Structure formats: structure tokens, C-alpha cells
Amino acid sequence: MIRNKLYYPKSHIITNLHTDGKEWMFEDSTEFIGYYHKYVDGTILSGAVYSRTESKKLIPYIDSVKDPTNVIYDSLKSKSSFKAPYTVYTIPTESDFEAGKIIRYFLRRRNTSTYEDITEIDKDQYKLWKQSSGGIDRTLYNAITLEWKLTGPLNDIREGLNVTYGVSDTNKRMVELKDSEFLGLKNFLTDYIEYTIYSPYIDKEIKKLFVYLN
């Protein structure tokens, strides 16, 4: 999988971009020229729009001959005791659906405040961030956790004084609550049924097991 998620809202994708070169290259260091598109999480792929069979990951172009500072940078990077964070897409397991929720993890550089700078990570990276040394640099990054509802009715159901909390409405409330301490999260997470039984990308057999019955 070259994309970090199975699904991205249109607002999280910029398509039909073009480069004449010296800007992007493939991971094998081959310079890229042509149309490409990019995602809010920082992923850059070849092709004006996404193609599962043809799009390939792009990385910033480096001219190893003309830029000797790359050697210095690589040397410094290799000496660093900290781990570099990366985006992770985690598909909920059947046991997660049985529990009805998952915990999601997000990270961002401390000197930034826009949703484009947010990265979704996994539990292992979150543990590295919490380490006092040798993990992900806490002086550079801030991180939060978010409880994400997977099962139940799609929206809240109110019957007199009783309320059955819905998947979409609950996740929206949680995102808005966390946005106060992680500014921009509500712009980063706009699909409140992502990963849930209402997502079109979750296995149909899982949906049959956990479909909500009124």
C-alpha cells in the first residue's frame, strides 16, 4: 500500500499538479517529470489522480552530485539517537469491533499549528514519543490520543431521556473536544465514519457481524 489510508476526502487531496523536474524523484532516485498529486498527510504520488496500479511514491529531489551537503546531513542523521515518525494506517481488527472502539494516535511538530502538519501514527510510535530518551523527540513533537467509536447506530438516537450514542455524532464530538488542545484536528479528521462499520472500505463480513439493529 503506497497511500497511508484507504480513503481520503477530496478536501485532503490536491490533484493535477505538474513538475518540469528538479522537484521530485522516485524512491530509487530516478528524477520525476510529469503530473502528480499530493495528500494532506504529506504523501506525494505520481499521476494527476490516484491509480492503484500506476501511481508511485515520490520524494523530494536530491542532486547528489551538486549538493554535497546531503553527505553532511546523512552523517548527522545517522548519529541522532531519536526515531523519525511516520504515518501509519491501522485497520481495526475483529476484537477492536467487539470492543466497539479503537484508540488513534496523532503527532505534530510543536512549532506548527495547521492541520497539514498533523501525522497519524500508531501505538508503538506513541510509546516511543513518551520515552524520556531514545524515542521520538518530545522537544520537537507533541502528540495526543483519540478514542474512536466503531460500532452502534450511525447517529444519536433519543427516546425521551434515554440516548443511544451514534458512531458519527460521537466521533465528531471527540474530534471537536480534542481540537481545543490539538488545533486543526477537526480539519484533519472530517470523515467521522472512517474505520467504522459504516465505512465502505471495511470488510462486508465484519459489517454483518456488527451491524446495528434498531
C-alpha positions in Angstrom: 0.0 0.0 0.0 1.6 3.3 -1.1 -1.1 5.5 0.4 -1.3 5.9 4.1 -5.1 5.5 4.1 -7.6 3.5 2.0 -9.8 6.6 1.7 -9.2 10.4 1.7 -11.8 13.1 1.5 -11.5 15.2 -1.6 -10.6 18.2 0.6 -7.4 16.2 1.6 -6.1 15.8 -1.9 -4.6 18.2 -4.4 -4.7 16.8 -7.9 -3.4 17.7 -11.4 -0.1 19.2 -10.2 2.9 19.2 -12.6 6.6 19.4 -12.3 9.2 20.0 -15.0 11.9 18.3 -12.9 14.4 19.0 -10.1 11.5 18.8 -7.6 10.5 15.2 -7.0 12.1 11.8 -7.7 11.1 8.1 -7.2 12.5 6.2 -4.2 15.1 4.6 -6.5 16.5 8.2 -7.1 15.1 8.5 -10.6 14.1 12.1 -11.3 10.4 12.5 -11.9 8.9 14.8 -14.6 5.1 15.0 -15.2 1.8 15.1 -13.3 1.5 14.2 -9.7 -0.9 14.7 -6.7 -0.4 15.1 -3.0 -2.3 14.4 0.2 -2.8 16.3 3.4 -0.6 13.8 5.4 2.4 14.7 3.2 2.2 11.7 0.8 3.2 12.6 -2.8 2.2 10.2 -5.7 2.8 10.2 -9.4 -0.2 10.7 -11.7 -2.6 13.6 -11.9 -5.0 11.5 -9.8 -4.6 8.3 -7.9 -4.2 4.9 -9.7 -3.8 1.8 -7.6 -1.8 0.1 -10.4 0.2 3.1 -11.8 0.8 5.7 -9.1 4.2 5.5 -7.3 5.5 7.3 -4.3 7.6 10.5 -4.8 10.1 12.0 -2.5 11.9 15.4 -2.6 14.5 15.6 -5.4 18.2 15.4 -4.4 21.0 16.1 -6.8 23.7 14.0 -5.1 26.4 15.4 -7.4 25.6 19.1 -7.0 24.6 19.0 -3.3 27.4 17.9 -1.1 25.5 19.0 2.0 23.5 15.8 1.6 26.5 13.8 2.8 26.8 16.1 5.9 23.0 15.8 6.5 23.1 12.0 6.2 26.1 11.8 8.6 24.3 13.9 11.2 21.1 12.0 10.8 22.8 8.7 11.4 24.2 10.0 14.7 20.9 11.0 16.0 19.5 8.9 18.9 15.9 9.9 18.1 13.5 8.0 15.8 11.8 9.7 12.9 8.0 9.5 13.0 6.0 8.2 10.0 2.3 7.9 9.1 0.6 4.6 9.8 -2.8 3.4 8.6 -4.2 0.8 11.0 -7.2 -1.3 10.1 -9.3 -2.3 13.1 -9.3 -6.0 14.0 -12.4 -8.1 14.8 -11.5 -7.7 18.5 -11.5 -3.9 18.1 -15.0 -4.1 16.6 -16.1 -6.3 19.5 -14.8 -3.7 21.9 -16.6 -1.1 19.8 -13.7 1.4 19.7 -10.1 2.0 19.0 -7.5 4.5 20.2 -6.0 6.6 17.5 -2.7 8.5 17.8 -1.6 11.8 16.3 1.6 13.8 16.3 2.8 17.2 15.1 5.8 19.4 15.3 5.5 21.8 18.2 6.3 24.9 16.2 3.4 24.3 13.7 -0.4 24.8 14.2 -2.1 23.8 10.9 -3.9 20.6 10.1 -1.4 19.9 7.2 1.3 19.3 9.8 -0.6 16.5 11.6 0.5 12.9 11.2 -1.4 9.9 12.3 0.9 7.4 14.0 0.4 4.0 15.8 0.6 2.9 19.4 4.3 1.8 19.1 5.3 5.2 17.9 3.3 6.9 20.6 5.2 4.8 23.2 8.4 6.0 21.6 7.2 9.6 21.9 6.5 9.1 25.6 10.0 7.7 26.2 12.4 10.1 28.0 15.2 9.3 25.6 16.0 7.3 22.5 12.4 7.5 21.1 10.7 10.3 19.2 12.0 13.7 20.2 9.4 15.2 22.6 11.0 18.6 22.3 10.2 18.7 18.6 6.8 16.9 18.6 3.6 17.0 20.5 1.1 14.0 20.5 -2.4 13.2 21.6 -4.7 10.1 21.7 -8.3 10.0 20.5 -11.0 7.4 21.3 -12.8 6.4 18.1 -16.2 4.8 18.1 -16.6 1.8 15.7 -20.0 0.3 16.3 -23.5 1.4 17.2 -26.2 3.4 15.4 -24.9 5.9 12.8 -26.3 8.9 14.6 -27.6 9.6 18.1 -31.0 8.1 18.9 -33.0 9.9 21.6 -36.0 8.3 23.2 -37.3 10.5 25.9 -34.4 10.9 28.5 -32.5 7.9 27.0 -29.8 8.4 24.4 -28.0 5.8 22.4 -24.9 7.5 21.1 -24.2 7.2 17.4 -20.9 6.5 15.7 -20.7 9.6 13.5 -22.0 12.0 16.2 -19.7 10.6 18.9 -16.6 10.8 16.8 -17.4 14.3 15.7 -17.8 15.4 19.4 -14.5 13.7 20.3 -12.7 15.5 17.5 -14.1 18.9 18.4 -13.1 18.3 22.1 -9.5 17.3 21.2 -9.2 20.2 18.7 -9.0 22.6 21.7 -5.7 21.1 22.7 -4.5 20.0 19.2 -5.6 22.9 17.0 -6.5 21.9 13.4 -7.6 18.3 14.3 -11.2 19.0 13.2 -9.9 20.0 9.8 -7.7 16.9 9.5 -10.4 14.4 10.6 -13.5 15.1 8.6 -14.7 11.6 7.9 -16.4 10.5 11.1 -17.2 7.0 9.9 -13.6 6.2 8.9 -12.6 2.7 10.1 -16.2 2.1 11.4 -18.8 -0.4 10.3 -20.3 2.3 8.2 -17.1 2.8 6.2 -17.4 1.5 2.6 -13.8 0.1 3.0 -14.5 -2.2 5.9 -14.9 -5.9 5.1 -18.5 -6.9 4.4 -18.2 -9.9 6.7 -17.2 -7.7 9.6 -20.1 -5.4 8.9 -22.5 -8.4 9.1 -21.2 -9.3 12.5 -21.5 -5.8 14.0 -24.4 -4.2 12.1 -26.6 -2.1 14.4 -30.2 -3.3 14.8 -32.7 -0.7 15.9 
